[in-house]
Amino acid sequence: MNSYPGTETRPILSDSEAEQYKSISYLNGWIPEPIRKNQPDYLVGDGELYTSIQEAVNAAVEQENPNYDRKYIKILNGTYREVVYLPSTNTPLTIYSDPGSVRIEFNQSAETTGSEYISLVNPNGTKFKPEDPAYSMYKKCASKATLGTRCSSIFWIMGDDVEISGLTIENVSKNGQAVAVETNGDLIQFEEVNILGFQDTFYLNGDGRIFVNSCRISGDVDFVFGSARAVFLNTAFVARSDRPRTTALIFAPSTAADVKYGFLVEQCRLVANSNITQLQLARAWDGKEYIPGTSANGQLVIRDSLISMVVNETAPYASATSGRYFAGNDNPDRNLDDVKFNRFWEYQNSPDYS
């Protein structure tokens, strides 16, 4: 692949420039530890006190917790067809399962109507009740004519200090934007999680810090997007073709113009199903019009990773959502945060021949 300084269509970092883009900077000093799967405070499964994940979440967060004690929820083997909402509370949560044993799936999209959502998510008012901790999240979505992107999420994390391990979470809708997982909090950690969908699979919303380790994320259009600061380590990004389609695009960061760090992809694999003939790495999600210094200007570094051979070698990035053409800065004396240019960079990547 190209070497420093790269080209206007594929800029490459130097060794000294790459020193700025490490996980410690993106996570602003937070050093995540491996997720501990302690003895569960709550069990979810057939024959248990809690048969839905949401019931266990409600029980965990509605108790007073002045010492901010972490609560552990273990999900037993099975497929759970429900949405899961984690509201903002003072209770850190760890939700885990044995890897590969639990699947959470649901079918809803941005185009799902509010009335359809109510009947699917809260039939007869039994799943979300006014006294429940996550009821405000449900009510906001239920009041919409159509859900929109945010409310299409089937696993929605509003709280801080949340750990997710071992789960498979899939939004099975093929009808436009359909989020599998959305984060809005800070200090959110995913480990050995499969996050699956089609368009807009993984929504990293807000300005929190997200750490994704040893996961698999799959989709076809903008399937990792948002404004948070996120580090992806040892993770596979898999472009899928079964909608069906032959083209795909992975990242769509919307990092604020005055924020230096957006998405860091390190020691990962960026690959595609066999029917994908054109894979693009990213485009900037900067709205309908780009105003330099005011509009979001997505930031992304892909380093020390393997990249599919179906990625265009010379032009791997697409035009932004505003329509502006990709413009990388290949000046050796460049300012890496110059708002006149896109902020997508690569460093020491290699082709994936598999």
N, C-alpha and C positions, 0 to 999 in steps of 0.2 A: 504494500500500500504506500501512499504518498509519504514524504518526509517533510520536516519543517522547512518553510512556513506553510506548506500546502498550497492550495489554490483558492481562488474566490469561491469556487463551488464546494471545496472540501479542505478547509483550513486545518492545519496540524500544529499542535503545541510543541515548543522546544522543551528540553529537559528542565530548564529553569522556570519556564511558564507553568509546566505541569506541577511543580512544587506547590503552587497556589491551590490546586484542586485535589484535595485529599478529604477523606471522610470527616476528620476532626474539624475542618473548616465548615463543611456543609452542616454538620450537626452541632456546631458552635459549642464544642467542649463536651457534649454528651458522648459517652463511650458505652454503647449497649453491651450487656452481658448476655450469654446464651440464656434462653428462656427456661426457667425452672418449672417443672411440672409437679408442684407440691401436692400433697394430699388434698383432694378437692373439698371445698366447702359446700359445693352444690353438684349433684349428678343429674344429667339429662339423658333420658332414654325410656324405652318401653319398660313398664313396671316400676319406674322410679317416681319419686314425688313430683318431679318436673318432667313432663313429656314434651315440652317445647323449649327451645333455647331462650325465647323472649321471657318466659315465665321465670327462668333461673336468673336472667339479667335483672328483671324487676326485683326479685327477692334480694339479690346481692346489693343493689344500689339504694334501695328504699330505706335500709336500716341506717340509723345514725352512726357515723364513723369519724369521731373527733380525732383519732390518731392516724387517719389515712391508711388504715391497714389494707393490704392487698387481699382481694378475694379471688379464689380459684374455682373455675367452672369447668368440669370435664364432661364432654359430650360422648356418649357411648355410640357404638356402631350403628349406622343407619343413614337413611336419606331423610332430610328434613325440608319439607316444602313450606317455607315461611320466610317472611322478612324479619331481620333482626336489627333493632335500633338500640344503640348504646348512648344514652343521654349524657350530658355534661354533669358530673357529680364529683364529690370529693373521695370517691372510692376507686382506687386503681383496680383494674380487672385483668386477669389472665384467663383466656378461654382456649381450651386445648382439647385435642383428641389424639389417639394413636394415629400416626401418619397413614393416610389412605383409607381410613375406616369410616369417615364421616363426610357426607356430601350435603351441602345446603344449596338448594336451587329454587328459583322462582322465575316467573315469566311476566315481566312488565317493562314498559319502555317509556320514553318521554312522551309518546303519543297516547298512552293509556289515559282514559278519562278519569276524572275524580270519582264518578259513580262506579266505574268498573273497578277502580282501586279499592273502594270501600267494600264492595262485595267480595273481592278476592282476598284482601288482606285482613279484613275485620268482619267476617260474616256474623250477622246477628249481634254485632257489638261485643263479641266474646273475647277477642284477642287483645284489643286496646280499649281500656276503660278510663274515664276521666281522672280517676285517682292514681293511675299508673304513672311511673316516672317518665316514660317515653311517650306519653299521650300527646304532648305538645308537638312532637315531631310528626306523629301520625296525623294529627288534626290539621297541621299546616298543609300536608300533601292532600288530605281528603277534601280541602276547600278549593282546590284548583280545578279549572276546567279541564286541562290536561296536565300531566305530572311535570313535564319538563325534565331536564337532565338530572338535576339534583335529587328529585323525589323518585326517580326511576331506580335508585340504589336499593339493592336487596340486603346489603350488610353495611350499615351506616354508623360510623363512629364519630360522635360529637365530643366525647370526653377525652381527657388527657391520660397519659400513663397507662396505655392499654397494650396488652400482649396477645397475639393470636398465633397459635401453633397447630400444625397438623391437619388443618381443615381444607376441604375443597369447596369453593364458593363459586357458583355459576349463575349468571343471568342468561337464561336460554333464549331470550327474545332476539329475533333477527330483524325486528321492526325499528330500524334507526337507532338513535342513542338509547343505550340500555346499560346502566352502570351495575357492575357486580359489587364492588367495594368502594365506599367513599370515606375519606378521613377529613375531619375538621379540627381535630385536636392536636396536641403537642406530645412528643415522646411516644410515638406509636410504633410498635415493632411487630413484624411478621417473620415467621420462621417456618420453613417447610410447608408453605401454604400454596395451594393452586387457586389462582384467581382467573376465572374464565368468562369470556363473553365474546361480543363481536365489536360493535362500535362503542367507544368510551368505557372500556372494561373497568379501569382502575382510575378513580378520580381523587387526586391528591389536592384537596381544596384547602383554602386558608393559608396561613404562614407558619404552620407547625413543622416539626422535625420528624421525619419518617425514616425508619430503617427496615429494609427488606432484604432478608438473607436466605439463600438456598430455597428460593421459591420458583414457581412457574407461572407466567402471566401470558395469557393468550387472547387474541382478538384480531381485528382486521383494519379498523380505521381509528386513528388517534387513541389507541387502546391503553396508553398511559399518559395522563394529562393533568394539568392543574398548576397551582401557584406555590405549593409547599416546597420546602427544602427536603429532598429525599436522596438517600443513598441506597443503591441496589448493588448487592454483593453476591457473587456465585449464583446468579439467577438466570433462568432461561426465559427469553422473550420469543414467543412462537406465533408467527403470523399464520392464521388459519384461512382455509379456502372454502369451507363447507357452507357458506351462505347461499349460493356459491359466488366466488369472485377469484380473479387472477392477480389482483394488485392489493397491496397492503401498506400501511404506514403505522409506525410504532408510537413515537413520542410527540406530544403537543404541549410543551411547557408554556405557562403564562406567567413567568417570573416578573415581578414588578421591575420597572426600569432602574430603580435605585437600589435593588437588591442584587448582590453579587453572585449568590449561589442559588441554583435551581435543582437540577437533577444530576447526580453523579452515578454513572454506570461503570462498575469496576469488576473485572474478572468474571464477566458474564458471557452468555451466548445469545446472539441475535439471529434467529433462523426462521425458516418458513416451511410450511407444508409443500408437498411436491407440486401441487397445482398452482402455486404462486409463482408467477414469472417475473414480477417486478416488485421489489420491496424497497420502500424508502424509509430512512431512519427516523426522520422527524420533520415537523414544520412548526413554526411559531404560532401560538394561539394568542393573537393580539387584538381581537375584536374585528369590527367592520372597517375601521380606519386606523392607520398607523400614524401617530403623532410622536416623533422622536423625543425621548425624555419624559413623555407623559403616558403613552400607551405601554402596556406590558411588552417586554422584550425577552422572550423565553431564553433560559440559560440551560445548557446541556453539555456535559463532558462524557464521552465514551472512551474509556481507557483500558488497556491491558485485557482486551476482550476478543472474542471470536465473532466474526461477522459473515453472514451468509454470502455466498457467491452470486446470489440473484440481486443483491444490492448493486445499483449502478456505480461503478468504480469511480467515475469522474463527477457525478452529480447525484449524491445520495439524499439530498434534502429538497423538500417541496416548498412551493410558495406558501406564505403565511395565510391565515384565515382572512386577513384583510385584503389579500391579493398581492401584497408586495413580493417581489421576487427575492429569492434567497441571495443575500450578499454577505459573503464571508470576508474577513479582513486578512489578507495575505501579506501585509506590510511587515517586514521584520522588526520595525520599530513601533509596532501597533500598541494601541490601548485596548486591552481585552474587554473593556466595558464600554467602548464607544457606541453610543446609541444609534449611530448611522448604519451600523452593521448588525447582522445576526450574531448571536453569542453561542454558536454551536462549534464544538471543538472535539478533536480526536487526538489520541496519543497511544502509540505502540500497540495498535490493534493488528490482528492477523486474520486471514481468510479462514472460514469454516468450510472444509471440503466435504463434510458428511452429508 
